[in-house]
Amino acid sequence: MSEPAVEVKNLTKIFSPDLSKNHIVAVDNLSFEVAAGEVYGLIGPNGSGKSTTMKVVLGLMAASKGSAKVFGYDSGDIRARNETGFLPENPYFYKHLSGEETLKFYGKLCGLKGSELKDRIAELLKLVDLEGAAKRRLGGYSKGMLQRIGLAQTLIQNPRLVILDEPTAGVDPVGSRQIRDLILKLKEDGFTVFLCSHLLEQVQEVCDRVGIIFKGRMRREGTLDELIQIESQTAMTLENASPELMGKIHDLISSDAAAKMIEEGHPRTTLERLFIQIADQNKKEESA
Amino acid sequence: MNEPTTTLQSPAREVPVFSISRVWTLAISTLTQLVRMKTFYFLFAFAVLLLAVGNFNFASSPAQALSTVKKVSFGAMDLFAWLFAIVATALLIPRDIEDRTLYTILSKPVRRIEYLLGKLCGVLIVIGISLSVMFVVCAGMIQWKELGYIADEIGDTTPEQLTEDTRQAILLIQKNGFHPELAIAALASFMKAAVVASVTILLSTFASSSLFTIIVSVLVFLVGHAHTMATNFWLAETDNSIVTQTLLKLFKIIIPNFQIFSFSEGIVQGAAVAPSAIWQMGGLTGAYLVVFMLLSLLTFVDKEF
């Protein structure tokens, strides 16, 4: 197995807001690993310690105890940040710069220049579908566009690790789907993605493994299948099942003393899928 | 754990420990930010002030009029430089922290000292450009007025017909007119602004608000003009208690001596300048910048965001 992309060991972060004895333990002896090439989701409610963990991994905060490493480098090391791209929860960029200038700024900070930088900017603007808005200042961008230009700056130096903090916060379902598709593409392209979110459906759609954190402690961790399957239940989805067939199935179930029918009905789509379906239909009608 | 089936991204290329290029990128970004905040509109106000002073007939003689134009314009340049250094520097870093732009910058391979230096250089580039433009405008105005006054004195007479009184009057006008040494006065304003900007950066690395930073920076600037007074107290040790002496010594160590730049007032009034004063000014400015930037780094390096 290759070196882990992120290795957090016994991480504890304690805040002392008023220099008194009232300490706040934001992260409590947390340990986990993110393998290179996987999409790992850290989920938990607000205030559970997700962002603090992320900031320690990014070197924006120091650990009170324990350690955080990125591809073997201590998180405070500049080489760790060289391997990392970060998209914060809300896009925090200079509003006086255009999309293209923003990418140029972050690219230069990562040591890119000349035609390499120019080509990379063009490639990323295409990837996030912002070629048409490249010259527009960020002050005039919608939240979804800001999130996408943010994702582009995250990838500017081709980092091995991409850290996303609530990547679809405040973005409408269509924009949210675009970002989700981009995350899946990143996985295909061999990037490691570490994301924090409290949007469980989104995490379920993109993550290989998930860690559930509450009050700074890891409560459950594993692959998505391991976490969400209910071992004692089995689901069947039938198409064009006749009433006679259904009757036979019911008879079989009732003939087994231990088995019990829990739920029966027509499967439902999610509200998000329905919304996107309508939006797509609307788009097609407009273009027709 | 899932083993990836795709080809993984390759490791990043090496990053230099310290990069002038990153400092320059941050400086140019700061410059762009200040330009797009329409900072240079101040230059129009300066040009209007200069025109108003130059054309207002308040002096009893041409020499006095030229002297007044110089004093007002160089005074305005000096005021702009130090005030802008304080306000711009005090606003830029806290704004990056509040807007959390700092998150995305510091999560790139950027050292914190590079960030601080980039911000300082950006502010100083704006001040440098502004002072240069103001100096050129001011020099043009003084020379134009000087030539006009000399032409008035000479009138229709030929050089051979000039009286001794007229010759003396022309010499007096020339003495109060434009001299290349005035550039040193502008340089002194720039250096003073650089020191005050580095003090402001230090304050903004730990201050809780921009207002606090601005107020304390202005106070440090004003108090920094009282070094001679503090030295006099210090020398007369027998007159003061140990507490007073200790406070005065601390004052002299902590507060930069802005009086080293005050010889520029003499230059504006036509006095000669000793090269040693310029070297002393340059040396002390460099020393202050190094000390205040190192102190800023000490407080900023472990700051958590």
Interface residues (C-beta under 8 A of the other chain):
Chain A: M1 S2 A35 A36 G37 E38 K55 L58 G59 L60 M61 A62 F71 I78 R79 R81 N82 E83 T84 F86 P88 N90 Y92 F93 Y94 H96 L97 E101 F105 Y106 K108 L109 C110 G111 K113 G150 Q153 Q157 N158 P159 R160 I163 K187 E188 D189 G190 F191 T192 D208 R209 T223
Chain B: M1 N2 E3 P4 T6 T7 L8 Q9 S10 P11 A12 R13 V15 P16 V17 S19 S21 R22 T25 L26 S29 T32 Q33 R36 M37 D99 R100 T101 L102 Y103 T104 I105 L106 S107 K108 P109 V110 R111 D302 E304 F305
